[in-house]
Amino acid sequence: MDPRAVPGKPPGYGQNATLTTLRRKVISLRPRSPYVRGMIRTAALVALLAAPALATTQDDVLSAKLRSGWQTENGSQMAALDLTLAPGWKTYWRSPGDAGIPPRFDWTGSENVKSVRLHWPAPQVFLTNGMQTIGYHDRLVLPVEITPEDPSRPIRLKVRMELGICDEICLPAALDLASDLARPGAADSNIRAALSQRATTAQEAGVTGVSCQVDPITDGLRLTARVDLPDPGLTEVVAFETADKAVWVAAAVTERQGGKLVAMTELVPPSGAPFALDRSKVTMTILAAGGAVEVKGCPAP
């Protein structure tokens, strides 16, 4: 059996279609109006709001702690959020897909913190009722790199994280965590393991070329990316992100043309009209078999 085959789909699904077929798939997979797209999000939120009436609570399925980590060579602190979910439960990546709920972070109240950078481990792709979501199951160790305002002073990290967690039902979850981070601290094998699962860069993955064609559509833009990347022989899912988080991004469809990966998506802003896309701020994350490649920038052909 072809390892790239998708269960329940015809042979060649996602890899061997023509570009015309790809366009048709994007159109068929994405909601056809802002109203329908809003209904999908609303349905997900309704599920979250309705869930507290059920017997399961956040404390039943989710626990979390801060790992203080260690001081890096450049003076930052490598800490982590450590989330443990009950078996079968999942939470979402920063770009969660059509039915997912993106996590939100509020670092207000932290002391001696200039900036915070999250190092996301490669997520997994889930298909539920025909909808694609992207996230993590059972456990997520999310490395957090903190740049202090004054490297000589202690760091106190305080975070409120709001997220969705799902199994057969979904729950809204909110975590309030705070910790004084030991300096210089000590190496943490859990954090190092999570860092090793980060997406590789385009250069590390062997990407030799990237070009993106942008075409106006009635309510936004169609984006077709061509990436010169060795074929892993596995199903590839491409997640697109733009600088403006208010822009709705359709689930991308892909095909393989030998050493070239072609991925197509549609971008719809709140205005529902074509708009000026900042190509330099487009990020493509290519997911395959638990690994990820992150391609930054989407230059014209």
Rosetta silent file (secondary structure, phi, psi, omega in degrees, C-alpha in Angstrom):
SEQUENCE: MDPRAVPGKPPGYGQNATLTTLRRKVISLRPRSPYVRGMIRTAALVALLAAPALATTQDDVLSAKLRSGWQTENGSQMAALDLTLAPGWKTYWRSPGDAGIPPRFDWTGSENVKSVRLHWPAPQVFLTNGMQTIGYHDRLVLPVEITPEDPSRPIRLKVRMELGICDEICLPAALDLASDLARPGAADSNIRAALSQRATTAQEAGVTGVSCQVDPITDGLRLTARVDLPDPGLTEVVAFETADKAVWVAAAVTERQGGKLVAMTELVPPSGAPFALDRSKVTMTILAAGGAVEVKGCPAP
SCORE:     score description
SCORE:     0.000 S_00000001
   1 L     0.000  135.212  178.883    0.000    0.000    0.000 S_00000001
   2 L   -61.571  123.047 -178.215    1.289    3.463   -0.896 S_00000001
   3 L   -64.461  -13.355  177.916    2.369    5.073    2.418 S_00000001
   4 L   -90.406   -2.898 -178.361    0.985    8.382    1.146 S_00000001
   5 L   -65.254  141.347  178.158   -2.509    6.948    0.684 S_00000001
   6 L  -102.946  123.986 -178.868   -5.204    8.611    2.761 S_00000001
   7 L   -53.631  134.464  177.479   -7.748    6.189    4.288 S_00000001
   8 L    82.115    0.918  179.555  -11.120    6.502    2.640 S_00000001
   9 L  -115.989  155.598  179.693   -9.751    8.465   -0.323 S_00000001
  10 L   -67.544  157.057  178.052   -8.994    7.293   -3.863 S_00000001
  11 L   -54.257  138.798  179.153   -5.389    6.446   -4.815 S_00000001
  12 L    85.738    0.066  179.900   -3.316    9.538   -5.448 S_00000001
  13 L   -57.478  127.921  176.392   -5.490   11.773   -3.282 S_00000001
  14 L    83.310   -9.731 -178.711   -3.476   14.897   -2.380 S_00000001
  15 L  -121.923  -39.422 -167.229   -0.491   13.975   -4.543 S_00000001
  16 L  -110.748    9.264 -179.219   -1.363   13.278   -8.171 S_00000001
  17 L   -73.471  155.547  172.629   -4.189   15.660   -8.992 S_00000001
  18 L   -75.826  165.827  179.024   -3.785   18.298  -11.674 S_00000001
  19 H   -63.074  -33.331  176.506   -3.701   21.933  -10.613 S_00000001
  20 H   -61.674  -43.073  177.958   -7.212   22.331  -11.974 S_00000001
  21 H   -64.910  -37.398  177.329   -8.349   19.536   -9.695 S_00000001
  22 H   -59.762  -44.002  179.668   -6.496   21.159   -6.802 S_00000001
  23 H   -60.894  -42.009  179.374   -8.427   24.382   -7.368 S_00000001
  24 H   -63.706  -37.439 -179.988  -11.676   22.449   -7.363 S_00000001
  25 H   -67.324  -40.792  177.254  -10.688   20.719   -4.126 S_00000001
  26 H   -59.626  -45.578 -179.516   -9.903   24.014   -2.410 S_00000001
  27 H   -62.559  -41.272 -177.339  -13.275   25.360   -3.478 S_00000001
  28 H   -74.351  -28.942 -176.694  -15.093   22.225   -2.353 S_00000001
  29 H   -84.374  -26.654 -175.628  -13.274   21.973    0.997 S_00000001
  30 L   -93.458  146.497  173.799  -13.607   25.550    2.147 S_00000001
  31 L   -57.193  143.103 -169.611  -16.849   27.145    3.381 S_00000001
  32 L   -89.954   -0.764  178.967  -18.275   29.216    0.559 S_00000001
  33 L  -151.946  156.803  175.955  -19.200   32.332    2.523 S_00000001
  34 H   -57.314  -33.389  179.503  -18.098   34.307    5.576 S_00000001
  35 H   -61.828  -47.217 -178.837  -21.404   33.296    7.180 S_00000001
  36 H   -65.891  -41.542  177.823  -20.670   29.574    6.826 S_00000001
  37 H   -60.434  -40.712  177.650  -17.086   30.039    8.029 S_00000001
  38 H   -64.023  -35.373  179.792  -18.437   31.912   11.034 S_00000001
  39 H   -65.299  -37.128  178.230  -20.893   29.094   11.704 S_00000001
  40 H   -62.190  -47.825  178.751  -18.051   26.565   11.864 S_00000001
  41 H   -63.327  -42.139 -179.454  -16.215   28.643   14.454 S_00000001
  42 H   -62.344  -40.784  179.167  -19.443   29.297   16.320 S_00000001
  43 H   -61.319  -41.042  178.437  -20.250   25.578   16.411 S_00000001
  44 H   -64.153  -41.324 -179.809  -16.836   24.856   17.896 S_00000001
  45 H   -69.769  -37.202  176.596  -17.314   27.554   20.513 S_00000001
  46 H   -60.316  -41.133  178.106  -20.828   26.355   21.316 S_00000001
  47 H   -60.202  -39.782  179.285  -19.393   22.895   21.916 S_00000001
  48 H   -67.561  -42.972 -177.093  -16.904   24.408   24.329 S_00000001
  49 H   -70.575  -29.874 -179.014  -19.501   26.480   26.145 S_00000001
  50 H   -78.638  -23.839 -172.586  -21.917   23.574   26.421 S_00000001
  51 H   -60.260  -35.367 -177.945  -19.337   21.153   27.764 S_00000001
  52 H   -59.357  -20.501  178.314  -19.293   22.362   31.420 S_00000001
  53 H   -70.612  -14.950  179.987  -22.812   21.006   31.806 S_00000001
  54 L   -85.730  170.726 -174.073  -21.343   17.531   31.372 S_00000001
  55 L   -70.776  -29.949 -176.291  -19.703   15.529   34.150 S_00000001
  56 L   -72.380  136.347  176.816  -16.147   15.905   32.826 S_00000001
  57 L  -120.115  167.603  178.308  -14.205   18.923   34.129 S_00000001
  58 H   -56.296  -43.117 -177.398  -10.876   20.470   33.207 S_00000001
  59 H   -64.670  -22.944  179.051   -9.265   19.026   36.331 S_00000001
  60 H   -72.050  -28.165 -168.615  -10.342   15.543   35.246 S_00000001
  61 H  -126.048   -4.048 -175.903   -8.425   15.649   31.976 S_00000001
  62 E  -142.715  131.763  169.942   -5.729   18.341   32.152 S_00000001
  63 E  -133.981  155.820 -175.450   -2.843   19.183   34.455 S_00000001
  64 E  -152.960  155.569  175.196    0.003   21.623   33.860 S_00000001
  65 E  -154.566  163.360  174.221    3.177   23.031   35.343 S_00000001
  66 E   -97.928  132.800  172.383    6.045   25.337   34.481 S_00000001
  67 E   -99.618  124.896 -171.785    9.498   23.870   33.969 S_00000001
  68 E   -75.846  -26.997  172.836   12.104   26.477   34.945 S_00000001
  69 E    68.418 -143.400 -170.430   14.831   25.134   32.665 S_00000001
  70 E  -146.249  161.857  176.067   18.236   26.767   32.271 S_00000001
  71 E   -82.590  128.768 -178.280   20.083   29.893   31.235 S_00000001
  72 L   -84.702  172.862 -178.678   21.310   29.692   27.645 S_00000001
  73 L   -62.976  -29.400 -179.207   24.651   30.909   26.319 S_00000001
  74 L   -88.645    5.571  175.673   23.056   34.124   25.009 S_00000001
  75 L    94.958   -6.659  176.537   21.583   34.952   28.426 S_00000001
  76 L   -78.104  171.535  177.270   17.978   33.927   27.749 S_00000001
  77 E  -115.199  126.643  178.094   16.130   31.362   29.862 S_00000001
  78 E   -98.962  100.634  178.244   14.821   28.174   28.233 S_00000001
  79 E  -110.480 -167.068  178.876   11.756   27.150   30.249 S_00000001
  80 E  -163.941  150.058  166.121    8.608   25.243   29.211 S_00000001
  81 E   -92.149  128.580 -176.940    4.894   24.796   29.718 S_00000001
  82 E  -117.023  106.593 -178.134    4.241   21.125   30.486 S_00000001
  83 E  -108.263  129.038  175.910    0.668   19.998   29.768 S_00000001
  84 E  -116.061  124.819 -179.083   -0.542   16.474   30.495 S_00000001
  85 E  -109.383  150.674  175.018   -3.867   15.356   28.999 S_00000001
  86 L   -61.884  152.789 -179.111   -5.925   12.287   29.823 S_00000001
  87 L   -51.380  130.941  178.416   -5.525    9.425   27.300 S_00000001
  88 L    91.961  -15.716 -179.109   -7.245   10.252   24.025 S_00000001
  89 L   -85.272  152.678 -178.613   -7.549   13.974   24.708 S_00000001
  90 E  -138.873  160.754  169.992   -5.911   16.580   22.475 S_00000001
  91 E  -134.415 -178.978 -164.010   -5.229   20.289   22.294 S_00000001
  92 E  -114.587  152.519  174.714   -4.294   22.536   19.403 S_00000001
  93 E   -74.190  174.347 -177.647   -1.278   23.975   17.614 S_00000001
  94 E   -62.836  -29.757  174.713   -0.884   27.719   16.970 S_00000001
  95 E  -118.907   92.625 -161.421   -2.694   27.275   13.622 S_00000001
  96 E   -85.354   -5.381 -175.313   -5.315   24.694   14.581 S_00000001
  97 E    94.315  177.652 -172.261   -7.293   24.133   11.378 S_00000001
  98 L   -58.735  -42.188 -172.763  -10.943   24.877   10.593 S_00000001
  99 L  -103.364    2.969 -178.591  -12.524   23.369   13.706 S_00000001
 100 L   -87.698  163.001  177.991   -9.698   23.910   16.200 S_00000001
 101 L  -112.470  116.099 -177.667   -9.383   26.617   18.830 S_00000001
 102 L   -68.785  141.289  177.628   -6.009   28.426   18.812 S_00000001
 103 L   -72.150  152.524  177.883   -4.341   28.798   22.212 S_00000001
 104 E  -126.210  144.095 -176.186   -3.895   32.266   23.682 S_00000001
 105 E  -127.804  135.743  176.303   -1.165   33.416   26.041 S_00000001
 106 E  -128.245  114.345 -176.748   -1.086   36.388   28.397 S_00000001
 107 L   -97.707   12.512  179.732    2.256   37.085   30.082 S_00000001
 108 L   -57.466  136.994 -179.608    1.003   40.074   32.064 S_00000001
 109 L    97.084  -10.395  175.209    2.431   40.164   35.569 S_00000001
 110 L   -68.205  152.280 -178.640    5.769   38.599   34.612 S_00000001
 111 E  -121.481  138.803 -177.926    8.814   40.349   36.043 S_00000001
 112 L    58.291   43.169  178.228   12.120   41.072   34.298 S_00000001
 113 L  -121.685  115.822  178.632   10.751   39.724   31.007 S_00000001
 114 L   -87.596  -43.422 -179.554   11.570   41.619   27.808 S_00000001
 115 E  -154.842  158.389  179.382   10.227   39.096   25.307 S_00000001
 116 E  -130.702  132.600  177.826    8.884   35.543   25.073 S_00000001
 117 E  -126.027  128.027  178.685    9.369   33.143   22.171 S_00000001
 118 E   -92.688  135.498  176.399    7.541   29.831   21.849 S_00000001
 119 L  -110.809   93.658 -172.974    9.336   26.868   20.232 S_00000001
 120 L   -74.642  127.241  169.242    6.514   24.641   18.991 S_00000001
 121 E   -66.231  156.176  178.334    7.201   20.908   18.617 S_00000001
 122 L   -59.270  127.301 -179.477    5.979   19.433   15.330 S_00000001
 123 L   -87.039  178.003  175.996    2.217   18.806   15.702 S_00000001
 124 E  -110.792  158.700  178.124    0.031   16.005   14.368 S_00000001
 125 E  -103.503  130.384  179.069   -2.835   16.168   11.884 S_00000001
 126 E  -117.130  139.168  173.577   -6.253   14.871   12.978 S_00000001
 127 E  -114.840  117.077 -178.439   -9.235   14.126   10.732 S_00000001
 128 E  -131.927  119.985  179.397  -12.578   14.219   12.559 S_00000001
 129 L    51.926   39.634  176.714  -15.928   14.117   10.762 S_00000001
 130 L    79.322    3.447 -179.237  -14.214   15.193    7.565 S_00000001
 131 E  -111.792  139.689 -177.356  -12.557   18.226    9.185 S_00000001
 132 E   -97.544  127.395  172.315   -8.810   18.640    9.575 S_00000001
 133 E  -127.211  161.854 -175.451   -7.315   19.922   12.806 S_00000001
 134 E  -130.831  128.559 -178.643   -3.701   20.193   13.924 S_00000001
 135 E  -178.955 -145.769 -172.541   -2.429   19.695   17.451 S_00000001
 136 E  -138.663  146.568  175.639   -1.165   17.358   20.149 S_00000001
 137 E  -119.142  151.457  173.075   -2.537   14.414   22.107 S_00000001
 138 L    70.106  -50.437 -178.776   -1.811   13.155   25.623 S_00000001
 139 E  -155.107  143.734  173.788    1.064   15.548   26.402 S_00000001
 140 E  -136.524  118.031  168.659    2.609   18.796   25.204 S_00000001
 141 E  -103.200  111.706 -174.686    5.903   20.194   26.454 S_00000001
 142 E  -108.590  102.787  179.802    6.072   23.656   24.896 S_00000001
 143 E   -61.727  138.482 -178.748    9.514   25.300   25.258 S_00000001
 144 E  -125.574  115.328  179.140    9.392   28.984   26.196 S_00000001
 145 E   -98.964  118.084 -175.747   12.492   31.111   25.613 S_00000001
 146 E  -106.913  125.765  172.054   12.508   34.233   27.795 S_00000001
 147 E   -96.653  117.346 -177.885   14.743   37.207   27.116 S_00000001
 148 L   -78.792  154.958  172.810   15.167   39.134   30.388 S_00000001
 149 L   -68.861  -37.436  179.434   15.307   42.917   30.605 S_00000001
 150 L  -133.415  105.560 -176.803   18.283   42.551   32.939 S_00000001
 151 L   -59.216  -19.489 -178.205   20.216   39.245   32.729 S_00000001
 152 L   -84.473  -10.150 -177.313   21.667   39.828   36.193 S_00000001
 153 L  -102.861  157.986  177.004   18.261   39.912   37.900 S_00000001
 154 L   -65.019  157.107  176.901   15.870   37.030   38.714 S_00000001
 155 E  -114.136  130.429  170.324   13.005   36.219   36.331 S_00000001
 156 E  -115.063  118.275 -178.015    9.448   35.652   37.475 S_00000001
 157 E  -102.385  129.005  177.558    7.280   34.159   34.751 S_00000001
 158 E  -131.985  130.454 -177.103    3.507   34.417   34.967 S_00000001
 159 E  -141.876  141.396  166.564    1.191   33.186   32.234 S_00000001
 160 E  -113.732  121.000 -179.119   -2.502   32.690   31.623 S_00000001
 161 E  -114.204  125.172  175.843   -3.112   30.192   28.829 S_00000001
 162 E  -110.285  129.963 -174.006   -6.558   29.734   27.298 S_00000001
 163 E  -151.652  163.371  171.610   -7.028   26.676   25.127 S_00000001
 164 E  -103.389  140.058  175.186   -9.487   24.128   23.851 S_00000001
 165 E  -127.247  137.853 -171.213   -9.153   20.459   24.787 S_00000001
 166 E  -139.823  146.955  164.513  -11.123   17.760   23.028 S_00000001
 167 L  -138.236 -113.027  172.686  -11.938   14.063   22.932 S_00000001
 168 L   -77.224  -23.056  172.204  -15.520   13.003   22.249 S_00000001
 169 L  -123.838  170.030  175.883  -16.483   16.345   23.773 S_00000001
 170 E  -120.405  146.847  178.277  -14.617   19.643   23.982 S_00000001
 171 E  -127.544  143.435  168.352  -13.894   21.743   27.038 S_00000001
 172 E   -79.832  137.229 -179.405  -12.680   25.319   27.427 S_00000001
 173 E  -127.969  145.867  176.298   -9.553   25.345   29.562 S_00000001
 174 E  -138.648  128.525 -178.447   -7.700   28.136   31.322 S_00000001
 175 E  -118.802  131.966  173.644   -4.362   27.727   33.084 S_00000001
 176 E  -117.462  112.673 -176.350   -2.758   30.219   35.461 S_00000001
 177 E  -127.944  144.358  177.508    0.870   29.377   36.121 S_00000001
 178 E  -150.363  146.124 -179.728    3.670   31.310   37.779 S_00000001
 179 E  -162.110  144.841  168.366    7.205   30.495   38.841 S_00000001
 180 E   -83.470  123.489 -174.195   10.499   32.086   39.811 S_00000001
 181 E   -89.700  119.853 -178.685   12.957   30.765   37.262 S_00000001
 182 L   -64.235  136.838  176.558   16.210   29.549   38.743 S_00000001
 183 L  -122.840  127.964    4.569   19.347   31.086   37.223 S_00000001
 184 L   -80.732   -5.563 -179.958   21.457   29.529   35.815 S_00000001
 185 E    74.939 -161.756 -177.088   19.170   26.534   36.389 S_00000001
 186 L  -147.444  153.428  178.623   19.864   23.062   35.049 S_00000001
 187 L   -57.674  144.169 -178.247   19.427   21.076   31.856 S_00000001
 188 L  -127.985  116.762 -176.000   15.992   19.475   31.504 S_00000001
 189 H   -64.554  -31.807  179.253   15.668   16.342   29.368 S_00000001
 190 H   -66.581  -42.086  179.133   11.938   16.962   28.769 S_00000001
 191 H   -68.682  -42.306  179.368   12.587   20.425   27.367 S_00000001
 192 H   -61.857  -38.577  178.378   15.515   19.216   25.273 S_00000001
 193 H   -63.350  -41.140  179.289   13.354   16.434   23.830 S_00000001
 194 H   -66.681  -39.508  178.265   10.662   18.963   22.878 S_00000001
 195 H   -63.825  -33.330  179.594   13.253   21.256   21.281 S_00000001
 196 H   -69.607  -15.613 -179.626   14.530   18.356   19.204 S_00000001
 197 L   -96.283    6.812  177.556   11.013   17.999   17.752 S_00000001
 198 E   -63.844  158.513  174.862   10.880   21.538   16.387 S_00000001
 199 L   -62.543  140.825  173.219   10.312   22.075   12.690 S_00000001
 200 E   -76.966  156.087  176.499   13.487   22.049   10.628 S_00000001
 201 E   -76.286  166.137  178.184   14.320   25.120    8.606 S_00000001
 202 H   -58.503  -42.091 -179.358   13.961   25.175    4.833 S_00000001
 203 H   -64.553  -44.763  179.807   17.727   25.014    4.474 S_00000001
 204 H   -61.731  -34.017 -176.989   18.066   22.071    6.874 S_00000001
 205 H   -82.310   -8.263  179.834   15.343   20.183    4.999 S_00000001
 206 L    90.446   20.986  175.765   16.990   20.635    1.616 S_00000001
 207 L   -70.542  125.919 -178.156   14.598   23.220    0.154 S_00000001
 208 L  -110.397   -7.435  178.944   16.295   24.685   -2.899 S_00000001
 209 E  -169.874  145.451  177.793   13.579   26.977   -4.176 S_00000001
 210 E  -140.103  132.497  172.585   10.211   28.512   -3.248 S_00000001
 211 E  -142.908  147.534 -177.049    7.810   30.485   -5.408 S_00000001
 212 E  -133.684  126.596  175.000    4.235   31.582   -4.812 S_00000001
 213 E   -97.588  131.163 -179.554    1.609   32.655   -7.301 S_00000001
 214 E  -116.970  123.777  179.755   -1.103   34.933   -5.911 S_00000001
 215 E  -124.980  135.976  177.244   -4.402   35.312   -7.780 S_00000001
 216 E   -70.504  142.668  171.212   -7.398   37.427   -6.731 S_00000001
 217 E  -125.747  176.762 -172.491  -10.685   35.625   -6.092 S_00000001
 218 L   -55.169  -43.152 -173.891  -14.080   37.083   -5.275 S_00000001
 219 L  -114.465   15.489 -179.983  -13.557   37.256   -1.511 S_00000001
 220 E   169.838 -129.921 -177.509   -9.782   37.229   -1.158 S_00000001
 221 E  -135.494  148.228  168.769   -6.741   35.573   -2.695 S_00000001
 222 E  -105.054  129.614 -177.588   -5.739   32.159   -4.000 S_00000001
 223 E  -116.160  121.849  178.290   -2.170   31.244   -3.077 S_00000001
 224 E  -117.695  113.712 -178.077   -0.294   28.519   -4.972 S_00000001
 225 E  -104.029  139.143  174.619    3.113   27.625   -3.555 S_00000001
 226 E  -122.600  119.383 -173.971    5.738   25.534   -5.320 S_00000001
 227 E  -120.623  123.021  175.335    8.501   24.222   -3.098 S_00000001
 228 E   -81.143  101.791 -172.878   11.580   22.381   -4.361 S_00000001
 229 L  -146.448  131.634  178.119   11.834   19.759   -1.627 S_00000001
 230 L   -53.877  139.188 -179.546   12.827   16.063   -1.742 S_00000001
 231 L   -73.649  120.284  179.721    9.783   13.762   -1.714 S_00000001
 232 L   -78.778   -7.432 -177.779    9.579   11.946    1.657 S_00000001
 233 L    72.905   21.919 -178.022    7.281    9.302    0.168 S_00000001
 234 L  -133.513  161.529  175.672    4.669   10.101    2.825 S_00000001
 235 L   -61.114  130.233  179.187    1.443   12.079    3.002 S_00000001
 236 L  -114.236  133.561  174.836    2.269   15.780    3.334 S_00000001
 237 E  -117.255  131.144 -179.419   -0.029   18.382    4.870 S_00000001
 238 E  -110.876  127.259  175.408    0.785   22.067    4.389 S_00000001
 239 E  -110.754  124.359  178.357   -0.423   24.690    6.860 S_00000001
 240 E   -99.579  144.006  173.600   -0.225   28.333    5.749 S_00000001
 241 E  -134.378  145.191  175.537   -0.069   31.287    8.121 S_00000001
 242 L  -116.619  169.130  179.842   -0.133   35.024    7.381 S_00000001
 243 L   -65.800  -31.566 -178.397    0.932   38.001    9.471 S_00000001
 244 L   -92.935  108.184 -177.619   -2.716   38.988    9.952 S_00000001
 245 L   -69.451  -12.102  177.800   -4.399   36.406   12.188 S_00000001
 246 L   -78.645  -13.775  178.794   -7.807   37.768   11.167 S_00000001
 247 L   -76.540  124.880  177.539   -7.332   36.352    7.644 S_00000001
 248 E   -78.077  132.912 -177.600   -9.142   33.019    7.270 S_00000001
 249 E  -117.157  122.242  179.944   -6.924   30.364    5.645 S_00000001
 250 L   -70.684  152.510  171.845   -8.471   27.387    3.857 S_00000001
 251 L   -59.478  126.094 -176.254   -7.128   23.881    4.435 S_00000001
 252 L   -75.734  149.726  170.683   -4.484   23.500    1.726 S_00000001
 253 E  -113.793  149.255 -172.573   -4.551   20.758   -0.887 S_00000001
 254 E  -132.472  160.462  167.836   -1.303   19.405   -2.304 S_00000001
 255 E  -146.329  157.607  176.594    0.196   17.403   -5.101 S_00000001
 256 E  -104.809  132.650  171.907    3.663   16.066   -5.832 S_00000001
 257 E  -122.745   73.675 -176.153    5.453   16.790   -9.084 S_00000001
 258 L    66.062 -119.695 -179.928    8.590   14.769   -8.462 S_00000001
 259 L   -84.011   10.089 -179.642   10.907   16.873   -6.340 S_00000001
 260 E  -115.973  128.583  174.224    8.434   19.750   -6.267 S_00000001
 261 E   -98.397  126.055  178.541    5.620   20.071   -3.719 S_00000001
 262 E  -112.517  125.330 -179.434    2.667   22.137   -4.917 S_00000001
 263 E  -130.589  137.909 -176.826    0.211   23.420   -2.298 S_00000001
 264 E  -128.619  136.994  177.284   -2.821   25.603   -2.871 S_00000001
 265 E  -143.914  173.791  174.281   -4.967   27.517   -0.406 S_00000001
 266 E  -128.367  140.884 -175.951   -7.334   30.474   -0.302 S_00000001
 267 E  -116.118  124.564 -176.638   -7.047   33.499    1.981 S_00000001
 268 E  -125.777  114.433  178.966  -10.158   35.439    2.987 S_00000001
 269 L   -82.495  168.875  178.322   -9.871   38.658    5.041 S_00000001
 270 L   -57.611  -27.772  179.457  -12.705   40.092    7.161 S_00000001
 271 L   -70.746  -18.839 -178.496  -13.448   42.527    4.313 S_00000001
 272 L    65.180   38.969 -178.522  -14.264   39.601    1.989 S_00000001
 273 L  -149.225  160.839  175.366  -12.289   41.150   -0.889 S_00000001
 274 L   -54.860  149.518 -175.928   -8.839   40.859   -2.503 S_00000001
 275 L  -146.386  170.192  179.372   -6.122   42.452   -0.378 S_00000001
 276 L   -84.081  117.106 -178.534   -2.390   43.240   -0.317 S_00000001
 277 L   -94.583  128.815  173.238   -0.510   40.177    0.974 S_00000001
 278 L   -81.895   97.821 -175.466    2.819   40.646    2.747 S_00000001
 279 H   -61.787  -32.983 -176.711    4.669   37.754    1.117 S_00000001
 280 H   -67.292  -19.405 -177.163    7.628   38.048    3.495 S_00000001
 281 H  -102.578    7.405  175.612    5.370   37.241    6.472 S_00000001
 282 L   -80.544  134.347  175.917    3.795   34.089    5.010 S_00000001
 283 E  -119.826  130.191  173.140    4.844   30.876    6.770 S_00000001
 284 E  -110.486  126.082  174.033    4.365   27.402    5.285 S_00000001
 285 E  -113.445  120.563 -177.354    4.692   24.445    7.621 S_00000001
 286 E  -101.235  116.725 -176.535    4.964   21.098    5.849 S_00000001
 287 E  -106.677  133.116  178.345    3.904   18.188    8.078 S_00000001
 288 E  -155.191  118.428  173.224    4.734   14.560    7.317 S_00000001
 289 L    51.796   46.325  175.687    4.827   11.551    9.667 S_00000001
 290 L    83.806   -5.663  176.925    5.376   13.516   12.851 S_00000001
 291 E  -107.908  168.031 -178.071    8.055   15.787   11.393 S_00000001
 292 E  -147.445  147.646  173.480    7.800   19.353   10.131 S_00000001
 293 E  -124.273  129.102 -179.395    9.575   21.759    7.805 S_00000001
 294 E  -108.424  121.037 -179.963    9.031   25.504    8.243 S_00000001
 295 E  -112.257  118.502 -178.815    9.396   27.706    5.180 S_00000001
 296 E  -102.149  132.489 -179.796    9.348   31.445    5.804 S_00000001
 297 L    92.904  146.810 -175.349    8.508   33.841    3.022 S_00000001
 298 L  -141.374   72.133 -173.834    6.562   33.322   -0.185 S_00000001
 299 L   -68.312  157.289  176.965    8.340   35.150   -3.045 S_00000001
 300 L   -68.129  154.653  179.116    6.841   35.692   -6.463 S_00000001
 301 L   -60.645    0.000    0.000    7.871   33.284   -9.260 S_00000001
